[in-house]
Amino acid sequence: MGIGDKFDAAKDKVTGKVNEAVGDATDDRSREMKGKAQQVEGEAKDKLADAKAHLNEDANRATDDTEGGGLR
């Protein structure tokens, strides 16, 4: 989780862009569509990483017992 997930998502997005561009330039529709799919996968991974981070932050905040805070 965290930075590794973000890098993986970015890699998929960049690889997808390259595949889409190469597919478009060479008139290879299959590669172009594969690139678009990789970009969508990267976006999904990015959203999932954000959701995990927010859930982790919420969990940490809910169990913070500094100064007698306890659960909120």
C-alpha positions as CSV (number, residue, x, y, z in Angstrom):
1,M,0.0,0.0,0.0
2,G,1.1,3.6,-0.3
3,I,3.8,4.9,-2.5
4,G,4.4,1.5,-4.2
5,D,0.7,1.4,-5.3
6,K,1.0,4.9,-6.7
7,F,4.1,4.0,-8.7
8,D,2.4,0.9,-10.1
9,A,-0.6,3.0,-11.1
10,A,1.6,5.6,-12.7
11,K,3.6,2.9,-14.6
12,D,0.3,1.5,-16.0
13,K,-0.8,4.9,-17.1
14,V,2.4,5.8,-18.8
15,T,2.8,2.4,-20.5
16,G,-0.8,2.7,-21.6
17,K,-0.2,6.1,-23.1
18,V,2.9,4.8,-25.0
19,N,1.0,1.7,-26.3
20,E,-1.9,3.9,-27.4
21,A,0.3,6.4,-29.2
22,V,2.3,3.6,-30.9
23,G,-0.9,1.8,-31.9
24,D,-2.3,5.0,-33.3
25,A,0.9,5.8,-35.2
26,T,1.2,2.3,-36.7
27,D,-2.6,1.9,-37.2
28,D,-2.5,-1.1,-34.8
29,R,-6.0,-0.9,-33.3
30,S,-5.3,-3.8,-31.0
31,R,-2.3,-2.1,-29.4
32,E,-4.1,1.2,-29.2
33,M,-7.0,-0.5,-27.3
34,K,-4.6,-2.3,-25.1
35,G,-3.0,1.1,-24.2
36,K,-6.4,2.6,-23.4
37,A,-7.2,-0.4,-21.2
38,Q,-3.8,-0.1,-19.4
39,Q,-4.6,3.6,-18.7
40,V,-8.0,2.7,-17.2
41,E,-6.3,0.0,-15.1
42,G,-3.8,2.6,-13.9
43,E,-6.6,5.0,-13.0
44,A,-8.4,2.3,-11.1
45,K,-5.2,1.4,-9.2
46,D,-4.7,5.1,-8.4
47,K,-8.2,5.4,-7.0
48,L,-7.8,2.2,-5.0
49,A,-4.5,3.5,-3.5
50,D,-6.2,6.7,-2.5
51,A,-9.1,4.9,-0.9
52,K,-6.7,2.7,1.1
53,A,-4.8,5.7,2.3
54,H,-8.0,7.4,3.4
55,L,-9.2,4.3,5.2
56,N,-5.8,4.0,6.9
57,E,-5.9,7.6,8.0
58,D,-9.5,7.2,9.3
59,A,-8.5,4.1,11.2
60,N,-5.5,5.8,12.8
61,R,-7.6,8.8,13.7
62,A,-10.3,6.7,15.3
63,T,-7.9,4.9,17.5
64,D,-5.8,7.9,18.6
65,D,-5.9,8.0,22.3
66,T,-3.5,10.9,22.9
67,E,-4.6,13.2,25.7
68,G,-7.5,10.8,26.5
69,G,-9.1,11.3,23.1
70,G,-10.2,7.7,22.6
71,L,-12.6,7.0,19.8
72,R,-14.3,9.8,18.1
